[in-house]
Amino acid sequence: MHMQPIGITIQTSGEGYWSIINKDVRITHAVVHKYDDGDWGELRVIFDVRDWDTKSCGLIYTDPLAKQQLQSYLTTLGVDSSGLVYSEQGMQSRNYISFDIDQAFIDSWEKVFGTLEIL
């Protein structure tokens, strides 16, 4: 799996459905999976578990500020994140946030970073 280093800190608002915690969370890496049966995929944003423990903090999933800050950062890199949406709850992990992505995201990610995983 090719993980792209991402060195940013995002903040949660505590206004998601799965957590009420407002906290800074370091993002360390990201990986894009493109599914070979269509024009969509998954972005996994890996966070530092020392900053965010899902057992005590809950899931970052659905937190609007975390998503907004991630989208803004990706846009500054040249990635089209306008279609970025949280994946379903079951796709979330103890060390990453899962997002569904569209073809525009995939194309721009590949242009900026040059690599992605085909599943």
BELCOR-V672797 format. One line per field, one symbol per residue. phi: phi as a letter, one per 40 degrees, with the letter a starting at -180 (. if undefined). psi: psi as a letter, one per 40 degrees, with the letter a starting at -180 (. if undefined). A space follows every 10 residues. Layout:
BEGIN
phi->???
psi->???
END
This chain:
BEGIN
phi->.cbccbbbbb bccgbccbab cbacbccbaa bbbbccciba abbbbcbccc cbbccbcgcc dgcccdcccc dcccccchcc bcccbcccdc ccbcbabbbc bbcccdcccc ccbgaacbb
psi->hhhhhhgihi hieeeieeie hhihhhhdii ihhhheeafi ahhhhhihed dhhdddeaid hehddddddd ddddddeehg edehihiide eiieeihhii iadddddddd dddeiihh.
END
